[in-house]
């Protein structure tokens, strides 16, 4: 499976939070999975940390460098698709993740049911 982990699921995984379901955890940790996190998620998490709304013991870039999850850069094609998406969701970070999942052929791991309205495969991060 090729998986794009959204910001909430990424935070839950980093924090070993019970909100991340066992199927989602297994999917991330499966050796056959290519797991990705968008640099948009790293940016969003950094904003939350800077505003004092989130505290993690280890900075996200350090966790990413451990190697289990690959960083997915934002490319021009991602930006073009994100700008053209229907307005099912207003959050620009989530819209970028949908676009990246579409362009790269990834399954989006997210707890956000609203993202199911887009033409992208979604896995519920709570299961």
VOGU-3710 file (C-alpha; in Angstrom, 3 decimals, decimal comma):
1> xxxxxxxxxx> 0,000/0,000/0,000  1,113/3,555/-0,717  -0,162/5,755/2,103  -0,283/9,517/2,710  -0,691/10,233/6,419  -2,596/13,417/7,262  -1,510/15,818/9,997  -3,820/14,529/12,754  -2,908/10,897/12,132  0,768/11,835/11,971
11> xxxxxxxxxx> 0,556/13,592/15,349  -1,257/10,594/16,840  1,378/8,228/15,477  4,280/10,365/16,777  2,629/10,641/20,218  1,576/6,974/20,366  -1,964/8,302/20,873  -4,840/5,820/21,205  -6,893/7,896/18,740  -4,901/6,236/15,958
21> xxxxxxxxxx> -6,640/2,921/15,389  -4,928/-0,464/15,270  -5,571/-0,933/11,529  -4,088/2,481/10,789  -1,058/1,778/12,972  -0,561/-1,592/11,304  -0,809/0,000/7,856  1,849/2,600/8,707  4,203/0,045/10,244  3,712/-2,696/7,634
31> xxxxxxxxxx> 7,056/-3,272/5,867  5,171/-3,466/2,564  3,713/0,021/2,998  5,281/3,072/1,425  4,242/5,664/4,032  4,459/9,375/3,233  3,854/12,603/5,108  3,495/15,808/3,176  5,756/18,728/3,916  2,404/20,558/4,184
41> xxxxxxxxxx> 1,694/18,476/7,308  5,115/19,279/8,747  4,349/22,961/8,114  0,881/22,696/9,706  2,260/20,901/12,777  4,999/23,525/13,100  2,376/26,295/13,063  0,413/24,524/15,820  3,580/24,127/17,887  4,528/27,790/17,424
51> xxxxxxxxxx> 1,061/28,884/18,602  1,329/26,708/21,702  -1,531/24,435/20,570  0,626/21,332/20,299  3,638/19,943/22,122  5,704/17,034/20,854  8,743/15,630/22,637  10,781/15,441/19,431  10,686/17,897/16,514  8,809/16,514/13,500
61> xxxxxxxxxx> 11,783/16,756/11,101  13,839/14,560/13,459  11,067/11,970/13,576  10,774/12,049/9,794  14,510/11,535/9,412  14,202/8,252/11,326  13,110/6,791/8,004  9,805/4,941/8,492  7,827/7,765/6,888  8,998/9,454/3,688
71> xxxxxxxxxx> 8,676/13,202/3,175  6,490/14,157/0,224  7,447/17,570/-1,184  4,884/19,910/-2,695  5,247/19,970/-6,466  3,722/22,306/-9,052  1,243/19,600/-10,148  0,018/19,271/-6,545  -0,593/23,018/-6,285  -2,465/23,122/-9,585
81> xxxxxxxxxx> -4,749/20,226/-8,606  -5,326/21,633/-5,089  -6,401/24,980/-6,523  -8,874/23,256/-8,829  -10,526/20,958/-6,253  -14,232/21,381/-5,483  -14,873/23,352/-2,283  -15,893/20,345/-0,178  -13,305/21,372/2,415  -11,915/24,815/3,235
91> xxxxxxxxxx> -8,671/23,843/5,015  -5,787/24,523/2,607  -3,566/21,888/4,213  -6,211/19,172/3,769  -6,869/20,285/0,210  -3,156/19,946/-0,538  -3,131/16,434/0,911  -6,087/15,443/-1,270  -4,306/16,823/-4,325  -1,075/15,039/-3,467
101> xxxxxxxxxx> -2,908/11,750/-2,909  -4,655/12,134/-6,272  -1,531/13,049/-8,227  0,713/10,448/-6,582  -1,853/7,613/-6,416  -1,796/7,389/-2,618  -4,394/6,279/-0,078  -5,101/9,167/2,310  -5,024/8,111/5,984  -7,216/10,594/7,843
111> xxxxxxxxxx> -9,888/10,822/10,554  -11,613/13,590/8,556  -14,752/12,084/6,984  -15,301/15,233/4,881  -12,309/14,262/2,744  -14,229/11,213/1,495  -16,194/13,581/-0,736  -13,154/13,920/-2,975  -12,119/11,432/-5,633  -9,351/9,868/-3,593
121> xxxxxxx> -9,109/6,576/-1,681  -9,394/7,224/2,071  -8,564/5,033/5,060  -10,077/6,015/8,411  -7,243/6,748/10,854  -9,447/5,855/13,832  -9,882/2,209/12,860
//
